Amino acid sequence: MEHFNPTPIASLPGQLDLLKVTFRSRKTFDIDFRKTQLKQFWKLVDENEPALREALLRDVGKPLVESAGLELSLFKNEIVFMLEKLDEWLAPEMPYVPEPFVGLSPTIYKQPKGTCLVIGAWNYPFFLAASPFLGVIASGNTGIMKPSELAPRTAMLIAELVPKYLDQSCYRVVNGGEQVVTELLKLQYDHICYTGGAAVGKIVMKAAAEFLTPVTLELGGKSPVIVSKNANLKLAAKRIAWGKFACAGQTCVAPDYALVEEEVQEEFLNCLKQVIQDFYEGDPSAEHKMGRIVNDRHWERVTSLLASTKGAIITGGGSDEASLYVEPTVVSNVALNDPLMLQEIFGPILPVVTVSSLPEACSLITQISDKPLGLYIMTEDPAEVQYIISNTCSGGMAVNDCMTQIAVPNLPFGGIGPSGMGSYHGKASIDTFSHRKSVADVPKEAEEAFEWRYPSGDQVAKFTFYKENLEVKLT
């Protein structure tokens, strides 16, 4: 698995055509077939966990517990929950309609969209390619999965394993870098799901617009965590440190920076330092303690940000280029124009900004990065929780924890505005990768009730009848 082999570009149109032929054959429409493929995907992970863990470790230094709780076991659990509810989620819906329309049997049917493209990301190189693809399978589509080339061992292992477990006439894995993605995006799909940065997200959206293809974009931004004076500071520090430093800070919903009320800032910083010491037992660089930065370019970017900050480094600050390691770092007294606050950090550095109140925190969030993918509030005051929910806008949110909102089965995961559009997970995956077809069944017995609409006869009388009998009055 030392060599990364891109998929030949010349093969891409033919692979897509095959998937479209399969879709037209309606092979994937059978719900039992879909369930079998989901179970096969579960087996793929279950029977190959050691190899997948090794690939994740070598690609991004993924610690043992993170590879289970944030990638492989999380994925397996999602399949089990999906199988439990799939019949219910796929069943036709009978929406509420006003009484005069009940006789038309209004029904919403969930139909597969067609052939879909899922483009994954390198920070969670298995989960962020495979998890959205569950929605492709469960909804009855065919599709292409494109793992990130920046995690080459994981990408190649996915390409090796998928043909052994999933039906290749329905699902394909394509590997490659920018050139392959560029060629993929020249082709027509029925839905595209992309996880990654906003710059490439715009490229994906422009390419999709050429064919009027719907898109789901999971992007990012600077997700804040607010620490109230009413927080349990020790617990808040523990949970923030976990959320920030998991995957070496390379998580799209990780707390990017902290807004801490002034009267508890010093105590909070002391708690953070102690938590970091306790977590890593004096050596964060030890294997299975902390992940690594994905490659040289990103390591240089993260360490350059750290070198240019004007804030005070409270703990951490070390790094090692040879192993792409960056020490868990906390920086206080950070100004809004500091380099750490001008872009998403995507690394294990937590800037701490002092605020005087929660209203000020809400105002600053809008200034720093409007509509982030995640947002977190640490407080024991329920009124403060409701204030933050009502006065901020974000893709998702957790109270007194970080990132948990994306781990809860059946909670939609998605962004808003610059942090993305659309969502998936659980039923949201079915909604995303299905077309909701509205059907009205009009019986012949309804003909008398429809007589008013025809152009024959006294039109003034019909107009009067409609106004007096069918126009609903506002009460």
Disulfide bonds with the S-S distance in Angstrom:
none
